[in-house]
């Protein structure tokens, strides 16, 4: 039951949580597609010595995609338990929290690796030069 403390009923939480998670997971997957097919090839072309690094980032995206699928699966399992016992809810919530923590750790590492390659390249060449090199 919703209360003045901001607590939601299980169905209200599911209606709030599911679309936000779907939005996050879908946009992250779309973002990686843009990087894989647009940015990384342009950056690798601009600086061929970094090609292997961009190949690794691309491979990371496949690993992250698998993590996104696991995240969605454990989130859905959690949502399904919202009408069940509190023990089942807690178990499913813990499983989702663990899966989410793994995904966030992977994303943080990946973002740091991206920044290590991309920021120095942009600072060295400028973003316009990188885009113009792709033409």
N, CA, C and O of each residue as an XYZ file, in Angstrom:
540
protein
N       0.832     -1.177      0.000
C       0.000      0.000      0.000
C       0.880      1.245      0.000
O       1.880      1.305      0.716
N       0.510      2.226     -0.795
C       1.248      3.484     -0.828
C       1.040      4.212      0.486
O      -0.059      4.237      1.040
N       2.111      4.798      0.967
C       2.025      5.514      2.232
C       2.644      6.886      2.085
O       3.213      7.224      1.046
N       2.525      7.662      3.128
C       3.135      8.990      3.112
C       4.656      8.902      3.144
O       5.330      9.890      2.853
N       5.218      7.729      3.496
C       6.681      7.554      3.492
C       7.206      7.300      2.085
O       8.412      7.147      1.893
N       6.324      7.256      1.112
C       6.757      7.047     -0.253
C       6.819      5.589     -0.661
O       7.329      5.276     -1.737
N       6.319      4.702      0.158
C       6.314      3.285     -0.176
C       5.255      3.016     -1.231
O       4.202      3.654     -1.243
N       5.536      2.075     -2.111
C       4.607      1.710     -3.171
C       4.081      0.306     -2.951
O       4.727     -0.529     -2.318
N       2.918      0.068     -3.475
C       2.430     -1.306     -3.500
C       3.280     -2.067     -4.513
O       3.951     -1.465     -5.351
N       3.246     -3.386     -4.429
C       4.016     -4.203     -5.368
C       3.627     -3.908     -6.821
O       4.516     -3.712     -7.648
N       2.343     -3.870     -7.161
C       1.979     -3.551     -8.553
C       2.411     -2.147     -8.973
O       2.846     -1.941    -10.106
N       2.292     -1.179     -8.056
C       2.736      0.186     -8.381
C       4.244      0.224     -8.622
O       4.718      0.894     -9.538
N       4.988     -0.500     -7.793
C       6.436     -0.556     -7.996
C       6.762     -1.175     -9.342
O       7.602     -0.650    -10.072
N       6.117     -2.278     -9.685
C       6.371     -2.943    -10.969
C       6.071     -1.998    -12.128
O       6.831     -1.944    -13.094
N       4.966     -1.253    -12.040
C       4.621     -0.297    -13.108
C       5.637      0.837    -13.190
O       5.888      1.363    -14.274
N       6.215      1.214    -12.072
C       7.228      2.272    -12.058
C       8.574      1.737    -12.547
O       9.237      2.382    -13.358
N       8.976      0.576    -12.067
C      10.307      0.027    -12.291
C      10.509     -0.506    -13.709
O      11.511     -0.184    -14.347
N       9.593     -1.299    -14.202
C       9.771     -1.999    -15.477
C      10.048     -1.055    -16.652
O      11.014     -1.284    -17.380
N       9.250     -0.010    -16.870
C       9.546      0.840    -18.032
C      10.875      1.587    -17.902
O      11.548      1.834    -18.903
N      11.248      1.941    -16.694
C      12.518      2.653    -16.508
C      13.702      1.731    -16.784
O      14.682      2.136    -17.409
N      13.604      0.504    -16.321
C      14.670     -0.455    -16.592
C      14.737     -0.759    -18.080
O      15.827     -0.796    -18.650
N      13.598     -0.977    -18.718
C      13.587     -1.233    -20.162
C      14.193     -0.071    -20.937
O      14.944     -0.281    -21.889
N      13.871      1.146    -20.533
C      14.416      2.342    -21.185
C      15.943      2.368    -21.048
O      16.652      2.584    -22.031
N      16.442      2.149    -19.838
C      17.883      2.143    -19.592
C      18.583      1.060    -20.412
O      19.562      1.338    -21.103
N      18.085     -0.164    -20.335
C      18.735     -1.272    -21.029
C      18.692     -1.088    -22.541
O      19.679     -1.342    -23.230
N      17.551     -0.647    -23.054
C      17.425     -0.440    -24.497
C      18.302      0.678    -25.010
O      18.930      0.545    -26.060
N      18.353      1.781    -24.282
C      19.189      2.901    -24.718
C      20.670      2.573    -24.623
O      21.457      3.010    -25.462
N      21.054      1.815    -23.616
C      22.456      1.426    -23.505
C      22.856      0.535    -24.672
O      23.940      0.697    -25.232
N      21.996     -0.399    -25.043
C      22.272     -1.262    -26.187
C      22.362     -0.430    -27.468
O      23.253     -0.651    -28.288
N      21.451      0.519    -27.645
C      21.493      1.398    -28.815
C      22.760      2.246    -28.850
O      23.359      2.431    -29.910
N      23.162      2.756    -27.703
C      24.387      3.547    -27.590
C      25.595      2.720    -28.048
O      26.454      3.214    -28.779
N      25.649      1.479    -27.619
C      26.776      0.632    -28.007
C      26.775      0.340    -29.504
O      27.842      0.226    -30.107
N      25.606      0.219    -30.108
C      25.549      0.014    -31.554
C      26.121      1.212    -32.301
O      26.843      1.043    -33.283
N      25.805      2.419    -31.845
C      26.359      3.627    -32.478
C      27.880      3.628    -32.346
O      28.588      3.925    -33.308
N      28.380      3.298    -31.168
C      29.831      3.253    -30.987
C      30.469      2.203    -31.890
O      31.470      2.479    -32.552
N      29.894      0.999    -31.921
C      30.480     -0.104    -32.688
C      30.502      0.167    -34.184
O      31.465     -0.193    -34.861
N      29.459      0.792    -34.710
C      29.345      0.949    -36.158
C      29.708      2.341    -36.668
O      29.902      2.519    -37.871
N      29.804      3.326    -35.784
C      30.124      4.683    -36.216
C      31.425      5.189    -35.598
O      32.412      5.422    -36.295
N      31.406      5.356    -34.278
C      32.530      6.009    -33.611
C      33.810      5.171    -33.612
O      34.862      5.666    -34.017
N      33.744      3.933    -33.173
C      34.964      3.144    -33.058
C      35.668      2.974    -34.409
O      36.890      3.109    -34.468
N      34.940      2.683    -35.495
C      35.640      2.605    -36.791
C      36.289      3.932    -37.197
O      37.393      3.947    -37.742
N      35.597      5.042    -36.928
C      36.167      6.351    -37.279
C      37.411      6.634    -36.441
O      38.408      7.131    -36.964
N      37.361      6.323    -35.152
C      38.519      6.556    -34.286
C      39.681      5.640    -34.666
O      40.832      6.076    -34.673
N      39.396      4.393    -34.977
C      40.458      3.452    -35.360
C      41.095      3.868    -36.683
O      42.299      3.701    -36.877
N      40.294      4.403    -37.579
C      40.824      4.897    -38.858
C      41.714      6.126    -38.627
O      42.758      6.276    -39.262
N      41.291      6.986    -37.726
C      42.060      8.203    -37.434
C      43.382      7.881    -36.755
O      44.371      8.587    -36.953
N      43.405      6.826    -35.961
C      44.635      6.433    -35.259
C      44.743      4.908    -35.285
O      44.317      4.228    -34.351
N      45.322      4.380    -36.370
C      45.396      2.923    -36.542
C      46.106      2.184    -35.403
O      45.835      1.005    -35.178
N      47.009      2.856    -34.682
C      47.688      2.180    -33.572
C      46.720      1.823    -32.443
O      47.040      0.987    -31.598
N      45.544      2.444    -32.420
C      44.558      2.163    -31.378
C      43.500      1.150    -31.816
O      42.562      0.863    -31.072
N      43.656      0.610    -33.028
C      42.641     -0.303    -33.563
C      42.359     -1.464    -32.611
O      41.196     -1.788    -32.368
N      43.390     -2.087    -32.074
C      43.188     -3.229    -31.166
C      42.400     -2.811    -29.923
O      41.566     -3.576    -29.437
N      42.650     -1.626    -29.411
C      41.896     -1.139    -28.265
C      40.419     -0.988    -28.574
O      39.573     -1.313    -27.740
N      40.098     -0.497    -29.770
C      38.701     -0.351    -30.150
C      38.052     -1.702    -30.417
O      36.853     -1.871    -30.196
N      38.836     -2.663    -30.889
C      38.310     -4.024    -31.049
C      37.959     -4.622    -29.682
O      36.960     -5.327    -29.543
N      38.786     -4.334    -28.684
C      38.504     -4.821    -27.326
C      37.243     -4.166    -26.778
O      36.413     -4.833    -26.160
N      37.094     -2.857    -27.002
C      35.880     -2.174    -26.551
C      34.641     -2.754    -27.232
O      33.598     -2.921    -26.599
N      34.763     -3.058    -28.518
C      33.654     -3.674    -29.243
C      33.315     -5.039    -28.642
O      32.142     -5.365    -28.462
N      34.331     -5.827    -28.333
C      34.108     -7.140    -27.708
C      33.453     -6.972    -26.332
O      32.594     -7.765    -25.947
N      33.863     -5.940    -25.600
C      33.232     -5.641    -24.312
C      31.731     -5.442    -24.465
O      30.950     -5.848    -23.605
N      31.335     -4.810    -25.573
C      29.914     -4.547    -25.787
C      29.120     -5.846    -25.859
O      27.975     -5.899    -25.410
N      29.717     -6.887    -26.419
C      29.033     -8.185    -26.480
C      28.881     -8.762    -25.071
O      27.835     -9.312    -24.726
N      29.922     -8.631    -24.272
C      29.860     -9.084    -22.880
C      28.817     -8.276    -22.108
O      28.038     -8.831    -21.333
N      28.812     -6.964    -22.328
C      27.841     -6.098    -21.651
C      26.428     -6.459    -22.089
O      25.510     -6.472    -21.269
N      26.244     -6.755    -23.381
C      24.914     -7.133    -23.861
C      24.412     -8.379    -23.125
O      23.241     -8.454    -22.752
N      25.290     -9.342    -22.923
C      24.908    -10.533    -22.157
C      24.525    -10.146    -20.730
O      23.577    -10.695    -20.169
N      25.260     -9.205    -20.146
C      24.932     -8.713    -18.817
C      23.591     -8.001    -18.788
O      22.845     -8.115    -17.815
N      23.277     -7.261    -19.858
C      21.985     -6.593    -19.950
C      20.851     -7.618    -19.980
O      19.809     -7.431    -19.352
N      21.076     -8.700    -20.721
C      20.054     -9.756    -20.784
C      19.868    -10.413    -19.415
O      18.738    -10.651    -18.988
N      20.980    -10.707    -18.726
C      20.870    -11.295    -17.382
C      20.174    -10.328    -16.428
O      19.362    -10.742    -15.600
N      20.492     -9.046    -16.546
C      19.868     -8.039    -15.698
C      18.361     -8.030    -15.919
O      17.592     -8.013    -14.958
N      17.937     -8.040    -17.173
C      16.506     -8.046    -17.484
C      15.840     -9.320    -16.958
O      14.733     -9.271    -16.423
N      16.511    -10.446    -17.112
C      15.944    -11.716    -16.640
C      15.753    -11.709    -15.120
O      14.702    -12.112    -14.622
N      16.772    -11.250    -14.386
C      16.646    -11.248    -12.925
C      15.655    -10.183    -12.464
O      14.982    -10.364    -11.449
N      15.558     -9.074    -13.199
C      14.557     -8.056    -12.866
C      13.154     -8.618    -13.078
O      12.270     -8.420    -12.244
N      12.952     -9.309    -14.180
C      11.642     -9.909    -14.442
C      11.300    -10.969    -13.400
O      10.153    -11.073    -12.965
N      12.293    -11.749    -13.004
C      12.060    -12.756    -11.959
C      11.659    -12.065    -10.654
O      10.765    -12.527     -9.945
N      12.323    -10.970    -10.352
C      11.972    -10.209     -9.148
C      10.543     -9.678     -9.239
O       9.767     -9.815     -8.293
N      10.200     -9.084    -10.354
C       8.850     -8.517    -10.523
C       7.792     -9.610    -10.378
O       6.733     -9.378     -9.794
N       8.076    -10.800    -10.908
C       7.109    -11.898    -10.787
C       6.876    -12.295     -9.327
O       5.805    -12.803     -8.994
N       7.857    -12.073     -8.457
C       7.696    -12.472     -7.054
C       6.938    -11.444     -6.223
O       6.624    -11.698     -5.060
N       6.645    -10.299     -6.801
C       6.014     -9.237     -6.015
C       4.635     -9.617     -5.482
O       4.130     -8.974     -4.561
N       4.041    -10.622     -6.035
C       2.750    -11.097     -5.541
C       2.917    -12.337     -4.666
O       1.929    -12.951     -4.262
N       4.163    -12.707     -4.375
C       4.438    -13.905     -3.581
C       4.861    -13.523     -2.167
O       4.706    -12.377     -1.746
N       5.390    -14.490     -1.453
C       5.780    -14.264     -0.062
C       6.934    -13.275      0.033
O       7.686    -13.070     -0.919
N       7.048    -12.678      1.195
C       8.116    -11.710      1.435
C       9.492    -12.370      1.306
O      10.435    -11.748      0.818
N       9.609    -13.634      1.746
C      10.889    -14.346      1.614
C      11.289    -14.499      0.150
O      12.445    -14.274     -0.209
N      10.343    -14.878     -0.685
C      10.644    -15.019     -2.127
C      11.008    -13.663     -2.732
O      11.915    -13.565     -3.558
N      10.298    -12.634     -2.315
C      10.603    -11.290     -2.810
C      12.025    -10.889     -2.431
O      12.772    -10.371     -3.261
N      12.393    -11.130     -1.182
C      13.725    -10.758     -0.713
C      14.803    -11.536     -1.464
O      15.815    -10.961     -1.863
N      14.595    -12.835     -1.658
C      15.556    -13.658     -2.393
C      15.727    -13.135     -3.821
O      16.850    -12.987     -4.303
N      14.601    -12.854     -4.496
C      14.656    -12.348     -5.873
C      15.261    -10.949     -5.920
O      16.006    -10.631     -6.847
N      14.952    -10.111     -4.934
C      15.528     -8.762     -4.883
C      17.041     -8.841     -4.687
O      17.787     -8.080     -5.304
N      17.494     -9.751     -3.839
C      18.937     -9.924     -3.627
C      19.618    -10.417     -4.902
O      20.711     -9.965     -5.243
N      18.972    -11.340     -5.599
C      19.539    -11.847     -6.857
C      19.645    -10.716     -7.873
O      20.650    -10.600     -8.575
N      18.614     -9.886     -7.951
C      18.671     -8.750     -8.876
C      19.752     -7.755     -8.453
O      20.492     -7.258     -9.302
N      19.852     -7.465     -7.188
C      20.874     -6.528     -6.707
C      22.274     -7.036     -7.043
O      23.136     -6.258     -7.450
N      22.503     -8.340     -6.874
C      23.811     -8.919     -7.217
C      24.092     -8.788     -8.706
O      25.188     -8.397     -9.107
N      23.103     -9.114     -9.519
C      23.276     -9.027    -10.975
C      23.491     -7.581    -11.399
O      24.322     -7.295    -12.262
N      22.743     -6.677    -10.793
C      22.881     -5.260    -11.113
C      24.267     -4.745    -10.719
O      24.865     -3.959    -11.453
N      24.776     -5.180     -9.576
C      26.119     -4.775     -9.139
C      27.182     -5.251    -10.130
O      28.124     -4.520    -10.436
N      27.029     -6.475    -10.626
C      27.984     -6.988    -11.626
C      27.933     -6.147    -12.903
O      28.968     -5.803    -13.475
N      26.715     -5.823    -13.339
C      26.574     -5.019    -14.553
C      27.191     -3.642    -14.366
O      27.918     -3.172    -15.240
N      26.920     -2.995    -13.259
C      27.465     -1.657    -13.005
C      28.988     -1.694    -12.956
O      29.641     -0.799    -13.492
N      29.564     -2.711    -12.323
C      31.029     -2.834    -12.263
C      31.609     -2.998    -13.671
O      32.639     -2.404    -13.990
N      30.957     -3.792    -14.506
C      31.414     -3.985    -15.881
C      31.318     -2.685    -16.666
O      32.227     -2.343    -17.423
N      30.215     -1.957    -16.486
C      30.036     -0.687    -17.189
C      31.068      0.350    -16.749
O      31.588      1.097    -17.579
N      31.366      0.401    -15.461
C      32.369      1.359    -14.970
C      33.749      1.063    -15.562
O      34.452      1.972    -16.002
N      34.124     -0.204    -15.568
C      35.421     -0.585    -16.135
C      35.468     -0.241    -17.623
O      36.458      0.302    -18.113
N      34.392     -0.562    -18.329
C      34.335     -0.291    -19.761
C      34.411      1.215    -20.048
O      35.118      1.646    -20.959
N      33.691      1.990    -19.278
C      33.713      3.438    -19.471
C      35.107      3.994    -19.223
O      35.565      4.862    -19.966
N      35.782      3.513    -18.200
C      37.158      3.958    -17.938
C      38.070      3.592    -19.106
O      38.918      4.390    -19.503
N      37.899      2.388    -19.658
C      38.716      1.983    -20.810
C      38.421      2.856    -22.027
O      39.337      3.249    -22.750
N      37.152      3.156    -22.252
C      36.789      4.046    -23.365
C      37.457      5.407    -23.197
O      38.041      5.945    -24.137
N      37.362      5.951    -21.992
C      37.946      7.265    -21.743
C      39.458      7.251    -21.938
O      40.029      8.231    -22.418
N      40.105      6.160    -21.574
C      41.558      6.062    -21.751
C      41.964      6.125    -23.223
O      43.041      6.627    -23.547
N      41.123      5.626    -24.104
C      41.428      5.658    -25.538
C      40.895      6.916    -26.220
O      41.601      7.557    -26.998
N      39.671      7.256    -25.927
C      38.987      8.283    -26.708
C      39.364      9.702    -26.302
O      39.612     10.540    -27.169
N      39.413      9.985    -25.024
C      39.682     11.368    -24.583
C      41.041     11.861    -25.082
O      41.109     12.963    -25.626
N      42.125     11.099    -24.925
C      43.400     11.591    -25.461
C      43.363     11.797    -26.979
O      43.971     12.736    -27.492
N      42.656     10.930    -27.689
C      42.553     11.074    -29.138
C      41.802     12.353    -29.506
O      42.222     13.078    -30.408
N      40.713     12.631    -28.828
C      39.952     13.860    -29.099
C      40.771     15.087    -28.713
O      40.773     16.083    -29.436
N      41.466     15.021    -27.578
C      42.292     16.161    -27.168
C      43.418     16.411    -28.162
O      43.783     17.558    -28.420
N      43.966     15.339    -28.716
C      45.065     15.456    -29.668
C      44.590     15.950    -31.038
O      45.222     16.811    -31.650
N      43.478     15.396    -31.508
C      43.030     15.676    -32.878
C      41.871     16.656    -32.968
O      41.690     17.312    -33.993
N      41.087     16.759    -31.904
C      39.860     17.549    -31.955
C      38.729     16.712    -32.521
O      38.951     15.854    -33.376
N      37.532     16.958    -32.051
C      36.412     16.122    -32.478
C      36.053     16.347    -33.946
O      35.628     15.404    -34.614
N      36.207     17.544    -34.459
C      35.891     17.805    -35.870
C      36.849     17.065    -36.794
O      36.433     16.522    -37.818
N      38.111     17.043    -36.442
C      39.092     16.335    -37.274
C      38.768     14.851    -37.341
O      38.940     14.227    -38.388
N      38.307     14.285    -36.248
C      37.963     12.860    -36.231
C      36.766     12.573    -37.120
O      36.741     11.557    -37.815
N      35.771     13.458    -37.106
C      34.597     13.284    -37.951
C      34.974     13.507    -39.404
O      34.539     12.759    -40.280
N      35.785     14.540    -39.672
C      36.189     14.841    -41.050
C      37.060     13.724    -41.608
O      37.001     13.443    -42.805
N      37.871     13.077    -40.763
C      38.708     11.967    -41.228
C      37.862     10.809    -41.718
O      38.325     10.008    -42.530
N      36.612     10.705    -41.233
C      35.731      9.592    -41.604
C      35.142      9.799    -42.989
O      34.661      8.837    -43.589
N      35.160     11.018    -43.522
C      34.565     11.281    -44.849
C      35.401     10.774    -45.978
O      35.026     10.925    -47.141
